[in-house]
Amino acid sequence: MDKKVNLKDNIILAARELFNAKGYSETSMSEIIKKANTSKGNLYYHFESKETLYLSILEEDLNKWLNDWQKYNKTQEKNSLYTFAKFFSTNSLNSFFHQATEEFYASTFNSEQTTSRMKKIDEAYLNFYVEIVKDCQETNSIDQKEDPNVLGFILMSQFVSINYKEYYGNEIDSYTLLRKMIDIFLNGVGK
């Protein structure tokens, strides 16, 4: 069983490297097979398509990111947007992976299963930001009358947008941008 797990991990690692370098649409399953030093049968045993392989990478990234946040947050004295900004600025997903993800999301999907998995990933990220807002409401840094679902969506949009700054070559430090964005966010909805 360990050999299967290692093989699957090796395929994911090879695919991730290729997607990062070439994008989603320009990476072929044949290239992944070659890079992973495996066979077509082994690849398709673990992943029925390039879509399911990419979704597995996105799900793995989500779980790692959430686990890393939980570990990081336990070491901090105070849970706040600024604590999250510090974490996000050093632990955000690979910005060069954005191109591949944009291509993936723009693709036409033939399966309800793929669409369902994508929706679950997106909902998990949104729920994370909603919980951050609720935590801030409990500490009265955000007015409790504000809808946490609306603010969570706005907050997620802002964090994700700032994460793209590296992709576009912006040289301003991520943490500086995030702190300023949080100042603006809180002054608009804070008590």
N, C-alpha and C positions, 0 to 999 in steps of 0.2 A: 504494500500500500504506500509506503514512503516513496518508492520509486515513482509511482503515479503522481503523488503530490509534488515531488521535485520536478518531474517532467512538466506538469501543468504550470508550476511557478516559472520554469525556464521559458516556456512558451510565452507567458505573460510578460516576462522581462524583455524578451526579444521583440515582441510586438510593441511594447511601450517605447523602446528605443527607436524603432522604425517609425512609429506614429509621431514621436517627437521630432525626428529628423525630416520626415517626408510629408507628414500630414496623413489624414485618414484616407482620402481618396487615392492618393498616390502610393499607398502601401498595399502590396498584394499578399495574398495568403502564401503564395510560392516564396516570396521574400521572407516571410515570417518562418516558414518551414526551414529554409536555408539558414537563417540567422540563429534559430533555436537548435539547429543540428538534429532535427527530428524528421519523422516521416509524415506524409499526408494523412495516413490512417491515425497516427497518434494525435495530430492536431485536431482532426475532426471527431475523434473520440471525446475530447474535452470540450470542444467548441463547435457547434453546428454551422457557424458562419462567422464572417468578419464582424458582423454586428454584435453577435453574442460575446465574442472575444472582447470587443471594445467596451461593451456594457460591463463585463466582468472587471475590466480595468477601472472603469468609473466607480463601480461599487466598492472595489478594493480601496481606491483612493478615499472615498467617502468614509469608510469605516476606519481607515488609518487616521484620517484627519480628525474625526470625532474622538477617537481614543487618545490621540496626542493632545487634543484640547483638554480632555478630562484630566490627564496626567499633569499638564501645565497648570491648569486652574487650581488643582489641589495644592500647588506649591506657592500660590499667591495669597497675600493677606486679605485682599478685597476683590470680590467679583464685580467688575465694572466693564463698561465699553472700552475703557482705556487698557484694561488688562487684556481684553480680547484683541484690541488693535495691536498690542505688542506681540501677542502670539501670532496673529494673522500676518504681520509684517515679516516674520521669520519662518513661518510654517505654512504659507499659502501654497496652493498647488502650483506645479510648474507652469509658469506663464507661457512658455513656448508650446505647451500642450493645448493652449486655447485654440490655436488654428485647427488642430485635428478635431477638437470637440465641436467647434463651430461647423466644420464640414460634416461631422457626424449628425449633429442635430438638424442640419439643413437637408440631409439625405431623405429620400423617400423610403419609408419603412413598410415592408410587406406584412409584418406580423403584429398582431395585437399584443403578443407577449413582449416584443421589443418596446412598443409604445408604453405598455404598462410598467415595465422595468424603468424606463426613462422617467416616467411620471413619479415613481416611488423615490428615485434618486433626487429629483427636483424637490419633492415634498419634504424629504429628510433635511435638505439644506434649509428650506424655508422654515420648517418647524424649529430648527436650531436657532435661527435668528429671532423667531417669535419668542422662544424661551429666554433668549438674552434680554429682549425687551421686558418680558414679565419679571425677570430678576431685577432689572433696573426700576421697574414700577414698585417692587417690594421694598427697595431701598429709597424710594421717593426721589430718584434722580430723573424719572419720567412720570408725568402726571398719570395717575391710575384711571382717569376718565378717557384717556386715549386708547384706541383700539390696537391691541398688540399685534393683531394680524396685519393691519395696514402698516404700522410702523416697522414690523419685522420685514415686510416685503421691501419697503423703502430702504431700510438698513442693509438688507442683503444686496440690493441693487447698487448701493453706494460702495460697499466693500468689494464687490465683484468688479465694478468699474475701475476702482483704484488699482486692483490687481492687474489690470490690463496695461498699466502705465509702463511696465517693463517691456511688454510686447511692442509698444509703440516707441520705445526708446527714450522715455521721459527719465531724466536723471535725478529727479527729486526723490529723496528717501521716502520709502513707503510709509514708515511710521509717522513721519512729519505730515504727510498727506492725510493719513488716517486720523491723527489727532485733530487736525484742522476740520476735517469732515465731521468728527464727533462733536467738536465745539459748536459747529453750525447746527448739527442735528439736535443737540440738547438745548441750545438757546432758543430753538424754534418750538420745541415741544416740552422742554423741561419746566420745572416749577420755578 
